[in-house]
Amino acid sequence: MQHTYCTPITWAEAIPGDLVFYPEDTHVGIVCGFDSGGNVQIIHCASGANNVVVTGKSGFTTIARPSYYTS
């Protein structure tokens, strides 16, 4: 449902707070910044019990900006 309240954007437009999704919206993460190489970093829960991680975009296929977010 989160994806329906977002506007699609490109990976090049990513800023912290944007949402990223696995295929068919089976998993969601939040853009939290960029590494020293300029690659997007995503915070998400990798498993059900206290396993919040920061990773690259591997596995995430789409990115969107929540409609409440303004620059």
C-alpha positions, 0 to 999 in steps of 0.5 A: 500500500505504501507504493500507491502513495508515492510518485515514481522517480529514477535512481538518479533522483534519489534523496534520503526519505525516498522509498525503494521496493522489491519486485511486487512490493514484497519488501520496502526500504528507505533511502538513508544516504550515499556511500563515498562512491555516490551509491545509494544506501538503503535502510531496511529490516533484513529479517523479522527480529531486530535485524535492521541493516544498511545496504546498497540497492541490490534486490530493490527494483523501483524507487518512489517519493512519498507524496507528502515529501517536498523539497 
